[in-house]
Amino acid sequence: MKEKIATQKESQTSKPLGKRNPKITKSYMEMKREMAKIGMTTTLLLTSGSALFVKNRVAKAVHIGAGVALVGFCIWHASLYPKEHNKTN
């Protein structure tokens, strides 16, 4: 009985990706984590790439904006994982 309830909950939270292969599923939390990682990668690339041209006015604005966005994506990424506190005395 418990197994049946567990499989029903998993099927409700998992969504099929793509029309061609409905067997490939990812949970909503995994998709959010992947989006946060992609955002961090993109903004890190923009920040490091625009650092080479900081004397340019537009590149400086891109550099600052991408840096702020990188911090935001990092905070979002960290908030998507469970908070487990292991206290060892």
MORA-V131679 format. One record per residue. N is the residue number from 0. RES is the residue in one letter. PHI is phi in whole degrees, -180 to 180 (* if undefined). Layout:
BEGIN
N_RES_PHI ; N_RES_PHI
END
This chain:
BEGIN
0_M_* ; 1_K_-65 ; 2_E_-65 ; 3_K_-65 ; 4_I_-66 ; 5_A_-64 ; 6_T_-69 ; 7_Q_-67 ; 8_K_-65 ; 9_E_-64 ; 10_S_-70 ; 11_Q_-75 ; 12_T_-85 ; 13_S_-88 ; 14_K_-119 ; 15_P_-69 ; 16_L_-103 ; 17_G_82 ; 18_K_-91 ; 19_R_-78 ; 20_N_-128 ; 21_P_-73 ; 22_K_-75 ; 23_I_-79 ; 24_T_-130 ; 25_K_-137 ; 26_S_-75 ; 27_Y_-63 ; 28_M_-67 ; 29_E_-64 ; 30_M_-68 ; 31_K_-65 ; 32_R_-64 ; 33_E_-66 ; 34_M_-64 ; 35_A_-66 ; 36_K_-67 ; 37_I_-65 ; 38_G_-63 ; 39_M_-65 ; 40_T_-64 ; 41_T_-64 ; 42_T_-70 ; 43_L_-66 ; 44_L_-64 ; 45_L_-65 ; 46_T_-66 ; 47_S_-71 ; 48_G_-70 ; 49_S_-78 ; 50_A_-66 ; 51_L_-74 ; 52_F_-125 ; 53_V_-66 ; 54_K_-69 ; 55_N_-77 ; 56_R_-64 ; 57_V_-69 ; 58_A_-64 ; 59_K_-66 ; 60_A_-65 ; 61_V_-63 ; 62_H_-62 ; 63_I_-68 ; 64_G_-64 ; 65_A_-68 ; 66_G_-66 ; 67_V_-65 ; 68_A_-65 ; 69_L_-63 ; 70_V_-63 ; 71_G_-63 ; 72_F_-64 ; 73_C_-65 ; 74_I_-66 ; 75_W_-63 ; 76_H_-61 ; 77_A_-67 ; 78_S_-77 ; 79_L_-85 ; 80_Y_-107 ; 81_P_-66 ; 82_K_-94 ; 83_E_-112 ; 84_H_-109 ; 85_N_-96 ; 86_K_-101 ; 87_T_-114 ; 88_N_-112
END
